[in-house]
Amino acid sequence: MKPEPGIRPSEALQHVRYEIRGRLARRALELERQGYEIISLNIGNPSAFGFRTPETMRLAMIENLGQAEGYCHQKGIFPAREAVVMQQQERGVAGVTAEEVFIGNGVSELIDLTLRALLSDGDEVLVPSPDYPLWTAAVTLNRGRAVHYPCHPAQGFVPDPAEIARLITPRTRALVIINPNNPTGAVYPRAVLEALARLAERHGLVVFSDEIYDQMTYEGAEFVPMATLVHDTLCATLSGLSKVYRACGYRAGWAAFSGRVHAAADYLSALELLASLRLCSNVSAQWAVQTALGGHQSIRELIAPGGRLYESRAVILDAVARSPFLTLAGVSFNVPYRNHFRITNLPDAQTLREVFSRIGELLGAYASGERRGDGAPAGNVVNAESRFK
């Protein structure tokens, strides 16, 4: 009997990586099914660590369920889009109306749609390294080529505009900026962002500014919205409810376009066509957007001294400083080095102390040359594909 031929996957996936849910995460799940206690730190999922979406957002969804049973406009409901406009205006971004705002099923969907509407075969997109791997994957899957500009650890993971300039070719179409950065946590200085804005304007590049962590900064770091600096080219600001509002499962994000919008009419029409083909994004979650952006910003208490995220971050920094083995931020995120790691700070401080105790014990065993005969964990383990933010 002949063996059944396998079904070949798309060749486009050969260079697509997403280690956050990759081989190590699958191995951790296998161990969990065998009865081992796993502390999974690979995904920034607030709900898994006891965080709740603000009550006002849940109520907004419940009260509007009757209006969420049918399709809405392909760009999203007007109250949600107008709330994004108001936020942009409050931040000093001029010229944005609801017509320039697209609501999507999270920022992830919008990354795919905005790139798909822009790229043709071989077009290049400048992507930071380390990067959130979806950006590189989306460029690749949409027939483009991701050109990685380095954000060197020695420079605090802040990019050098002059270094980026040397990577621009006639095929370069866009510049991706992730600020505050995932996975490194770097918050880019205003002077660097201004230089990047002028660089994009000189070369006519579309700026994609991923600002999903916009309100999550520490120790006086200043977040500067990219759209306040970009004027003479198109700028897309991408954000959503997942992180600041602890609503990952709602799948509600937005892309707000500013700058030279009048010169991008054909591109925005193409983007609307793609939005129309998927009919609309999750309607019920859109009703939480206005309440989220216009209501009490509870994230401020969480990141302030004494707040849970602040204290968890402090434990991570202290544990890393004390460890003879660890350095901070980013592995497998389209970088050439493999001597960094990434961990979420969503667990409470006590859990994180246990995490670093386990990591230290394991690394100490490796450093001393100890080996386990069967390769299986000797006890409780940590999913070490983790992240620092």
N, C-alpha and C positions, 0 to 999 in steps of 0.2 A: 504494500500500500504506500503510495507516494505521500510524503509529508505535505501537509497543507501549507501553501505559500502564505507568507506573512503579508500584512498590509503595510506598505511603506508610508511613514509620515512625511509631511511636507519638508522639502529640502530647506525651506525658509526658516525652519526651526533649528537648524544646525548651530547657529550662533546666538540662539536665544537662551539666556540663563535667568533663573529666578531661584537662587539658592535659599531664599527665605522659607520657601515651602518645598525645598528640593530633597536630595538624597538623605541628608542628615535628619531632616524633619521626619521623613518616612521611617528611618531607623528608630528614632525616638518613639514614634507611635507603635512600632512593633514591640519595643521594650515595655511600653506602657501596657500593652495587651498581655504581656507575659507576667504582669504583676509588679513591675518596678514603678516606684514613684518618680515621675518626671516633672521637673519645673521647666516649662517651655517659655523661653525668652526670645523666640525668633520673630514673633509678630507683635506689633504694637496694637493690640486689641484691648481697649480699655475695659470692655464688659467682662472679659475673662479674669480681670483682677479686681472686680467689685465696683468699678466706676459706673455711675448711672448718668444717662442723658438728663439734662435739666427737666424738671417736672413740667415747666411751662411749654417746652417743645412737644412733649408727649400729649399734653392737653390740646395744643394747637392741631395736632394730627387727628386726635379723636373728634374734636368739634367740627372738623371739616371732612370727615370720612364720606359724608353724603356727596361732596363735590369731587371726590377722588375715584369714583367708580368708572369713569370714562376716560378716553384719551384726552390729553390737553394739547395745547399748541406745541409744535416740535421744539421750540426754544425753551419751553417751560411756562408755568403759570405767571401771570403778570406780577402778583404781590411778591413772589420770590425774586424775580428779576429786578424789580424796583428796589427791593431791599439791598441787593448787591450794588445797584447804582448809588444809593444813598451812602453806603459804606465807602465806596470809591470817592464820592464827592467829599465826605468828611475827612478823607485822607489827603485831599488836595488834588485828586485826579479830575481833570476837566474834560468836558465833551462826551461823557458816557451817558447813553440813554438805555432804556430797556431793550431797544432793538439790537444793541451790541453785546447783550448778555445771553449766554446759552447755559441752560441747566442740564446736567447730565447725571448718569448713574455713577456718582462719585467722580473724583478727578481722574481715576484710571480710565474710564470710558472717554473722557474728554481729551486726554493725552492721545489716545488712539485716533479719535475723530479729527482733531485739529491737525495732526500729522498726515493723516490719510488725505485730507482735503488739499494739502500743500505739496506733497512729494511726488515726483516722477522717478523713473528708474535711474539710480545712481546719484540722485541729489544728496547733498551732504548736510548733516546737522551737527553742530558743535554741542557736545554733551560733557558735563563735568565728570571727572574721574578722581575719587570715587563718585558713583552716581546711584540714584535710586534705579534699580535695574530695569524697571518698566520703561523708562525713557529710551534706553538703548534697544530694548526688545521691540518697542513700538516703531522706532525708526527702521529697524531691520525688517519687520513684518510688513511695513508699508513701502518697501522697495527702495528705501534710502540707505545711506551709509553713515553710521555714527562715527564721528571723529572726536576722540576724547581729548579734552584739554585737562592737563594735570592740575590738581589742587594739592600741592605738596604738604606732607605732614610738617616739615620744618618751617613752613610759612603759616601754620595754624589752619591748614586746609583752605586757605583763601586763594583764589586764582590770580594769576598775573595777566592783566589785559594785553601786555606786549607779547606774551607767550601765545595767547589766543590769536592775536592778530596774524602771527606767522603761519597759522593753520588754515587761514581763509583762502579758498580757491574760487574760480569762477562757478563751481558747482555748489558752493555753500549757500544754503537757503535760510537757515535759522540758527539762533543761539539759545540754548536752554540754560536757565539760571535757576538753581534750587536754593532758596534763601528764606528763612534759616534752613541750613542744609541737612538733608537726609542722605547719607547716614552719619556724617561727621559731626553735626551739631554746630558747625561754624556759622556765625552771623556776619555777613559781609559788610565791611565799612562803606560809608557813603561814597568816599572818593573812588573806591574800586567800582562800585555800581555806576557812578557817573562816567567813568572811563569806559565801562562796558556799553553803556547807552550810546556814547559818542561813536564807539567802534561799530555798533550795529547800524547806526544811522549812516555812517560813511559808506558802508557796504550794502545798504538796503536789506539787511537781514531782519526777518521776523523774530521778535523776542518772545520766548515762552518763559514766563516767570512763575515757577511753582512755589506758592507761598502758603501751603497748607498748614505750616507751623508758625504762622505770622505772629501770633500773640504769646508764643511759648519761648520766651527769652529770659535769661538770668543774669544777675550781677551787673545790671545797668546796660547790657548790650542793646544797641539801638537798631530796631528793624526799620528799614527804609523801603516803602513800596516802590517797586521798579517802575510802575506806571507814572509815578510823579517825576521821573527823570527822562523817560523816553517820549520824544515829541515828534521827531521827523522820520519815524518808521512805525510799523505796526507792533503793538505790544499786547500780548494776551496774558492776563493775570488769572492764574488757576488756583482755586481754593475750594473749601467745602466744610461739611459738618463733622467729618470723621475724627479729627484730632482735638481741636480746641473745644468742641462741644460733645466729645465722647459718644459720637453717634455713627460709628463705622457701618453698622448694619442698615442704616437708613439709606445708604448709597445716594447721597445728595451732594453734588459738587457743582461748580460753576466756572465758566470762562468768560471774563469781561474784557472786551477789546477797546483799546484806546490808541492815541497817537494818530497816525495817518490812516484813519478808518476809511476816508473817502477814496483813497487809492487802492483799497483792498476789497472793493465791492464784489468783484468776481470770486475772490477767495471766500469771502463770507457767504456768498450765495452757494458755493460748493459745499461749505460746511453745513449750511441749512439743508441742502439736499440730503447729505448723509444723516443729519438729525431726523429728517422726515422719513427716511427709509427704515429707521428703527421706531418710527411712530412718535414715541415720546419717552421721557424718563419716568421713573417711579413717581406717580402723582402724589400719593399720600405724604411722602417725606418732604415734598416741596413746600407743603403747608407749614413745616417747622422752620423754614429758612428765615422768614420775616421775624418771627419771634426770637430766633437765635441771634440774629444780627442786631436787632433793636432792643433786646432785653438785657438783663443783668449779665455781665461777663464773669461768670463764676470761675473761669480759668485763672483769674488774677489771684484769688485766694490759694489756689492749688500750687502756683509757682512762686508765691511769696514765702519768706522765712516762716517756718512752722507749717506750711502747706505740705500736703502729701508728696507731690511731685518734687518739690524743693528738697524735702528731707530724703527721699529716695535717691535723688541725684547726689546729695552729699555723701550718702553711704557708698555709692559707686566710686566717687572720686577718692574717698578716703581708702577704700579697699584696694583700688588700683595703685595708689601711692605707696601703700604698704607692701604690695605684692612684689616678690623678686622676679615674677614671670610675665606680668601683664603690661600691655600698653593699650592706649585707647583708640577705638573707632575704625571700623570698616574692613571686612574681608569679603572677597569674591564679588566686589562691586566694580568690576571693570578697572581694576588696578593691577600693576605688575608685581606688587609685593604681597606677602602672605604672613606678615608678622603683626597684624592688628586684629582686634576683635570688636564685635558690635553687640550691644545689649540694650534691652528696653528698660526704662526706669519706672514702668507702671506698677510692678509689685511693691508692697509696702516695705518699709525699712527692715523689719525683722526677717522677711523672706529673703531679701537681698543679702543680708548678712549670712544666712544659711547657704545661699547660692555661692558666695565667694569662699566660704569655708570648704564647700565641696570642690570647687574649682582648684583651690589651693592644694587640697589633699591629692587630687588627681594629678596635677602638674608636678607636685612634689615627688609622687611615685615615678612618673616618667623621668624626672631629672635625676633621681637616684638610681635609675636603671632597673627598677623592679618590673617584673612582668607577670601577667596573669596567664595561666596555662591555656585556658579555653577562649580567652579574648572577651569573655562576657563581663559586664560590670559586677563589681564585688558587692554593690549595695545600691543605695539611691543615687541617681545620676541627674545631670543637668543637660538639657538640650543646648549644646554649646554654640550652635549657629545663632548667636544672639546679637543684640544691638544696643548701642549707646546713643541717646538723643538728648 
